[in-house]
Amino acid sequence: MTDAATIENKSWTEKAATFGFVVKTREDVLANPQIEAFRGSPNTSPEQISELHDQEDRALRARVEQYEGSHVVFSPDGGAEDFVLVGNDPEELARAAYQRECEIRMPVDTGKSPAAVDEKTTGNLEFGKIITVSTGHIPQEAREYLERRLDEDRNLPSEDDFDWAGRLHWMNGPYGYALHSTILRTFVEEGGDVPEFLIDADKLCREHDLTWLVYDQDGDEVEELTYYEG
């Protein structure tokens, strides 16, 4: 178990690595991309896998060569056509990759299509402060209730002022949930029947000035939150 400050203080490269991204110099990628997308493919011989990887390596080199920049962020477990960024600031590239993956895993239903990320630059992206923790910090009963409410209505309307699943702004995806800290703070300050795990979550968000608290099935256990189960 770790503490939230440790997660928060991880470099963007370390955070991006939790989603399988690596940051390498341009020279390293052009010399040896090491794409491993077909590793362990069933009914494929080692020779065939090697050839497929060689093809992907060549494709990635060709893609990187189109853009200027000293560093590249990509996922070796993906193919050459997967997400790739080329630029001069490795931490900023990792930051953009991490934020993009968070948005994919926890899409916000705004009614608009997600903004595209330019492959040549990270652009003027806006970032909120995020900590990712284990879904085990939500009690099983609460998770089951939240899933039912999400299935009933994506917008989670509720006539009950203290229906936490209906009042709070949740994002959900196949790997977990994310909770918006400002709406959580208002809900907690109003009082009433607030679940203990949300009171703890609010304290964590305040302490670390978070915009979103992400609950991911692969997230870390943190000391500041009660761990219920995985």
N, C-alpha and C positions, 0 to 999 in steps of 0.2 A: 504494500500500500504506500502511496505517496501523498503529498499534500498539493493543494491547488496552486500554490505559488510555484512549485516545481514545474507543473504543467505549463503555467502561464509563462514561466521564464525560459521554456524551451525555445531554441532558435526556430525560425520558420522552416529551415531545412529539416530539422528534427520533426516538426509537426507534419510537414509534407511527406516525410518518410513513413508516417503511420498509415498513409493512404497508398504507399507503394512507389512514390515518386523519388527520383534521385536527381541531384544536381551535379553535373560534371562540366569540366572545361570543354570548350569547343574542340580542342586538340584531341582530348581523350575520346570524345564521341566519334570524331571522324576516323580516329585510329582503330577504335574497338568499341562499337556501340553496345554489344552484348545483349541484344534482344533475346528474351527467353520465353516468348509467348506460347510456343508449342511444346515446351518442356512437359514430359509426361503424357503427351497426347496418346489416347488409346488407338490401337490398330495402326500405329505409325512407327516405322523402324527408326533406329537411331540415325541411320544415314539420311533418311527422308527428313527427320527433324532438323538435322544439321543443315541440310540444303534450304529448308524453309527459313531457318534463322539467318542464313547467309543472305537470302533474298530480302528479308526484313531489315537487316543491317544496311544493305546497299540503299534501300528505300529511305531509311532514316537519314543516312549521310546526305542523300540528294535533297531531302527536305530541309535539313539544317543549313546546307550550303546556299540556300536561297536568301538567307537572312544574315544580317550583321550582328555580331555580339560575341562576347568572350565565353559565355556560359550557356548551358542548355539544361532544361528540366524536362524529364520524361519518365515514363514507367517502363522498366525493362520487361515487366510481365505483360505489357500490352504490345500492340503491333506498331509499325511505323506510322500508321494513319491515326493512331490515338493522339491524345492531347500532348502537344509539344510547345514549349516557349523558348525563345532565343533572346538573350539580352546581355547586358554588361553587369547587372547587379544580381548576384546569385540569391541573396536573401529576398529581394523583391520578387524574383521569379518564383521562388518557393512559396512566398506569401500568396501570390496570385493563384498558384496551383492548389494550395490548401483551401483558400477561400472558394475557388470554383468547385472543388470536390464537396465542400460543405453545402454549397447551394444545390448541387445535384442530389446529394443524399437527403437534404432537408429543404425541398423547394417551397418558396413562399408563394401562396396563391394570390397573385396580384391582378390576375386577368390579363397580364401581358407576357409575351415571350421573354425568356431570359436574355439578357444582353450578351452578345458574342464577345469573347476575349480575343484580342488581336494577337496573332502568333509572334509578331515582331516586337511587341512592347507590352508592358502591363498597363499602360495608359493611366488615366486619372480615375482609378477605382477608389471607391469609398469602402473603408473597412471598419466594422465594429469589433469590439473586444470579445473574444470567445474563449471559453474553456470547455473541453470535451471530457465528460466523465462517464462512468459505466451506467447502463440502464439498471444495474443492480441497486442503484441509489433511489429507485422508485419502488415502493412495495408492490408485490405481485398483484394484489387485489386492485391497487390503484391503476396499474398498467392495464389490467383486464377491463376496468371501467372506462379508461381513456380510449382503448381500442373500440369499445362498443359505441362510445359517443362519436368518435371519428367516423365509424361506419354509418351512423345515423345521419350525420350532416357534417360536411367539411367545415362549415362556418361555425359549428358548435353553438347555435343559439340556445339560450336557456332562460326560463322565467324565474328560476331560482337564483337569487342574488349570490348565494354562497355555493353554487355548483362550480367547483374549481375547474372542472374540465370544460364547462361551458363559458366561463368568464374569461379565462386566460387565453392569450394568443400562442397557440401551439403550432409548430411545423412538425410534420411527420413524414417518414420515409421508411424504406425497407429495413433500415438498421437501427432506428430509434426515433427520438423526438428532440425538438429544441424549444426552449421556453424564452419568451421575450421578457427581459428583466424589468423594464419600466412598468408594464402592465402587471407583472407579478408584485412589484412593490406597492402599487396602488391597492391591489386586492388584499394584501397582507395588512396594510395600514387601516383598511376599512374594518378589520376585525371579523368576528364571527367564527364559524366552524372551519378554520383553515387547517388542512392536514399538516402534520409535523414535518413531513419531508419537504413541503413547500416553504415552511418557515425557515428551515435550514438552508434551502436553496436561495431564498431571499437574502439571508445573511452573507452567503458566499458571493452573490452578485454584488452586494453593496461593498463588501470588503475589497473586491478586486475590480470594481467599476466595470462590470460586464454589460454588454449589450444583449448577448445571447448565452444561455447555458444549454449546451448540447448534451443529451443523453444518448450514447452510442453503445451498441452491444460489444464493441471492441475497446471502449473507453477505459480509462484507469479508475481504480478505486481511490478515493481521496479521503484524507483523515477528517476533513471538516464536515463530511456528510455521513449519515448512517448508511451502512451497507446492508441491504435486506437479503438479496440473493441475485444470482446472475440471470 
